[in-house]
Amino acid sequence: MRGRPRLPGSDFCHRRLSAGHRWGPDLGSSTPGDRAREDSEYILMRKDIQLLLIETVDNLGIVGDVVKVRAGYARNYLLPRGLATTPDESLIASLAEKRKVAEVEQGKLRTERETLVKRLDGIEITMQRACNDLGLLYGSVTQQDISGALSTLGFAVKPREIRLPQVIKRLGQFEVNVKLTSDLEEHVQIHVIADREMAGEEREEMEFDNEGELIVKKAKKAPAAPAAEATPAE
């Protein structure tokens, strides 16, 4: 029976693995670039791959963890940055001390995040923005804007930890999710107001659809003037 065709470079990777080749930071004269290319060949055309983290990666794991990730994520991010490599028992053992330090740091970080989530409860932010007469902003309120406003109030929240339900490009009140980890999150209220006085009637008549787009209404017709009563002749 014919076997599956080997991919370019797969014979090389197979020989290196069969010979007990050691992957990781202690590879003698090989450079990080060489190791990244070798690991990339190993995961070529695979959908998922198991890798050993040699550095802690947010929302993935700490140093010493063996994680299953998408091949593209491994090839384009983890391997080129030297954050992970192919699992090896001796390398896992060599990372034991580094892992202990990481576990202590992660414990402290977890406590800080739990405290931050509690402090965020009930927080409301008011942001002034330039807009037209219909209340549409010249631009939008971004994750960076909200992160900066929270930082000013003493909340260390990164832009990527802020989840916007929609693009904020009009005046109004919005509920924004701050997600620190998969199980630590809180909502804050964002009030976007005009940087100038707006006509009350104009604002009350504005309505928006689910995508935040303005619903254009037809102008109301002015009521017809009552017919003048005929004046009886004298």
C-alpha positions as CSV (number, residue, x, y, z in Angstrom):
1,M,0.0,0.0,0.0
2,R,1.3,3.4,-0.9
3,G,2.1,5.7,2.0
4,R,1.2,9.3,2.1
5,P,3.7,11.6,0.2
6,R,6.2,13.3,2.4
7,L,6.3,17.1,2.5
8,P,9.4,19.0,1.7
9,G,11.7,19.0,4.7
10,S,9.7,16.2,6.5
11,D,12.6,13.7,6.1
12,F,15.0,16.1,7.7
13,C,12.6,16.7,10.6
14,H,11.9,13.0,11.0
15,R,15.6,12.1,11.2
16,R,16.2,14.9,13.8
17,L,13.4,13.7,16.0
18,S,14.2,10.0,15.7
19,A,17.8,10.7,16.7
20,G,16.5,12.3,19.9
21,H,17.5,15.8,18.8
22,R,17.0,18.3,21.6
23,W,14.7,21.3,20.7
24,G,14.9,24.4,22.8
25,P,17.2,27.1,24.1
26,D,20.2,24.8,24.8
27,L,21.0,23.8,21.2
28,G,24.7,24.5,21.1
29,S,25.7,26.7,18.2
30,S,22.3,26.8,16.6
31,T,20.6,30.3,16.6
32,P,17.0,31.1,17.5
33,G,16.4,31.7,13.8
34,D,17.7,28.2,12.9
35,R,15.5,26.6,15.6
36,A,12.4,28.6,14.4
37,R,12.9,27.4,10.9
38,E,13.4,23.8,12.0
39,D,10.3,23.9,14.1
40,S,8.4,25.5,11.3
41,E,9.3,22.6,9.0
42,Y,8.1,20.2,11.6
43,I,4.6,21.8,11.8
44,L,4.3,22.4,8.0
45,M,0.8,21.8,6.8
46,R,-0.5,20.7,10.2
47,K,-3.7,22.2,11.6
48,D,-2.9,21.8,15.2
49,I,0.4,21.3,17.0
50,Q,1.6,20.7,20.6
51,L,4.3,23.0,21.7
52,L,6.3,23.6,24.9
53,L,6.2,27.2,26.2
54,I,9.6,28.5,27.1
55,E,8.2,31.8,28.1
56,T,4.8,32.8,29.7
57,V,2.2,33.8,27.1
58,D,-0.9,35.7,28.1
59,N,-4.1,33.8,27.8
60,L,-2.2,30.7,26.7
61,G,0.0,29.4,29.5
62,I,3.1,29.8,31.6
63,V,6.6,28.6,30.9
64,G,6.8,24.8,31.0
65,D,3.3,24.2,29.8
66,V,2.7,22.0,26.9
67,V,-0.1,23.5,24.9
68,K,-2.1,22.7,21.7
69,V,-2.3,25.6,19.3
70,R,-3.2,26.3,15.7
71,A,-0.3,25.7,13.4
72,G,-0.5,29.2,11.9
73,Y,-0.3,30.8,15.4
74,A,2.7,28.7,16.2
75,R,4.4,29.4,12.8
76,N,3.7,33.1,12.7
77,Y,3.9,34.2,16.3
78,L,5.2,31.7,18.9
79,L,8.2,30.2,17.1
80,P,9.6,33.4,15.5
81,R,9.6,35.1,18.9
82,G,11.2,32.3,20.7
83,L,8.2,31.8,23.0
84,A,7.7,28.0,22.3
85,T,9.4,25.0,20.9
86,T,8.8,21.3,20.2
87,P,8.2,19.4,23.5
88,D,11.2,17.5,24.9
89,E,11.4,15.8,28.3
90,S,14.9,17.1,29.2
91,L,13.9,20.6,28.2
92,I,10.8,20.5,30.4
93,A,12.9,19.4,33.3
94,S,15.4,22.2,32.7
95,L,12.5,24.8,32.9
96,A,11.3,23.6,36.3
97,E,12.9,26.4,38.3
98,K,11.8,29.1,35.8
99,R,8.3,27.6,36.0
100,K,8.3,28.0,39.8
101,V,9.1,31.7,39.5
102,A,6.4,32.1,36.8
103,E,3.8,30.4,39.1
104,V,4.5,32.9,41.9
105,E,4.3,35.8,39.4
106,Q,1.0,34.5,38.0
107,G,-0.4,34.2,41.5
108,K,0.4,37.8,42.2
109,L,-1.1,38.9,38.9
110,R,-4.3,36.9,39.6
111,T,-4.7,38.7,42.9
112,E,-4.2,42.1,41.3
113,R,-6.7,41.4,38.6
114,E,-9.3,40.2,41.1
115,T,-8.9,43.5,43.0
116,L,-9.1,45.5,39.7
117,V,-12.4,43.8,38.7
118,K,-14.0,44.6,42.1
119,R,-12.9,48.2,41.8
120,L,-14.4,48.5,38.3
121,D,-17.9,47.6,39.6
122,G,-20.2,50.6,39.0
123,I,-17.6,52.7,37.2
124,E,-19.0,55.3,34.7
125,I,-16.9,57.4,32.4
126,T,-18.0,60.6,30.6
127,M,-16.1,61.4,27.4
128,Q,-16.6,64.6,25.4
129,R,-16.4,64.4,21.6
130,A,-16.8,66.7,18.7
131,C,-19.9,65.9,16.6
132,N,-22.3,67.2,14.0
133,D,-25.8,68.5,14.6
134,L,-27.1,65.0,14.4
135,G,-24.9,63.7,17.2
136,L,-22.6,61.7,14.9
137,L,-19.0,61.9,16.0
138,Y,-16.1,63.1,13.9
139,G,-14.3,59.8,14.3
140,S,-15.1,57.2,17.0
141,V,-14.3,56.3,20.6
142,T,-11.7,53.5,20.5
143,Q,-10.4,50.9,22.9
144,Q,-7.3,53.1,23.3
145,D,-9.4,56.1,24.3
146,I,-11.3,54.1,26.9
147,S,-8.1,52.5,28.2
148,G,-6.6,56.0,28.6
149,A,-9.6,57.3,30.4
150,L,-9.5,54.4,32.8
151,S,-5.8,54.8,33.4
152,T,-6.4,58.5,34.3
153,L,-8.8,57.2,37.0
154,G,-6.2,54.8,38.3
155,F,-7.4,51.6,36.5
156,A,-4.6,49.8,34.7
157,V,-6.6,48.3,31.8
158,K,-4.9,47.5,28.5
159,P,-6.7,48.4,25.2
160,R,-6.9,44.7,24.2
161,E,-8.8,44.0,27.5
162,I,-11.6,46.2,26.4
163,R,-14.3,44.6,24.3
164,L,-16.6,47.0,22.4
165,P,-20.0,45.6,21.4
166,Q,-20.1,48.0,18.4
167,V,-18.2,50.9,17.0
168,I,-18.9,54.0,19.1
169,K,-19.4,56.8,16.6
170,R,-22.4,58.7,18.1
171,L,-23.4,60.4,21.3
172,G,-25.1,58.3,23.9
173,Q,-24.6,55.7,26.7
174,F,-22.7,52.5,26.0
175,E,-21.9,49.4,28.1
176,V,-18.4,48.2,27.6
177,N,-16.9,44.9,28.7
178,V,-13.5,44.8,30.4
179,K,-12.2,41.3,30.2
180,L,-9.0,40.6,32.0
181,T,-9.1,36.8,31.8
182,S,-11.7,34.2,30.7
183,D,-13.3,34.3,34.1
184,L,-12.5,37.8,35.3
185,E,-14.5,40.6,33.7
186,E,-16.7,43.6,34.5
187,H,-18.8,46.1,32.7
188,V,-18.4,49.9,32.7
189,Q,-20.7,52.6,31.4
190,I,-19.4,55.0,28.8
191,H,-21.3,58.3,28.4
192,V,-20.4,60.1,25.2
193,I,-21.4,63.7,25.2
194,A,-21.0,66.6,22.8
195,D,-18.3,69.2,23.4
196,R,-20.9,71.9,22.8
197,E,-24.5,72.6,23.5
198,M,-26.9,70.6,21.4
199,A,-30.5,71.5,20.5
200,G,-32.8,69.4,22.8
201,E,-35.5,68.7,20.2
202,E,-32.9,67.6,17.7
203,R,-31.4,65.1,20.0
204,E,-34.8,63.7,21.2
205,E,-35.9,62.9,17.6
206,M,-32.7,60.9,16.7
207,E,-33.0,57.1,16.5
208,F,-30.4,54.5,15.6
209,D,-30.6,51.0,14.3
210,N,-28.8,47.9,15.8
211,E,-25.6,48.7,13.9
212,G,-25.5,52.2,15.4
213,E,-26.5,53.9,12.1
214,L,-28.8,56.9,12.2
215,I,-32.4,56.3,11.1
216,V,-33.2,59.1,8.7
217,K,-36.8,60.3,9.2
218,K,-38.9,62.2,6.8
219,A,-39.5,65.8,7.8
220,K,-42.9,66.3,9.4
221,K,-45.3,68.4,7.4
222,A,-46.5,71.6,9.1
223,P,-50.2,71.5,9.9
224,A,-52.3,73.3,7.3
225,A,-53.5,76.8,8.4
226,P,-57.3,76.9,9.2
227,A,-59.4,78.3,6.4
228,A,-60.3,82.0,7.0
229,E,-63.9,82.5,7.8
230,A,-65.9,84.7,5.4
231,T,-66.8,88.1,6.8
232,P,-70.5,88.8,6.3
233,A,-71.2,91.9,4.2
234,E,-72.8,94.8,6.0
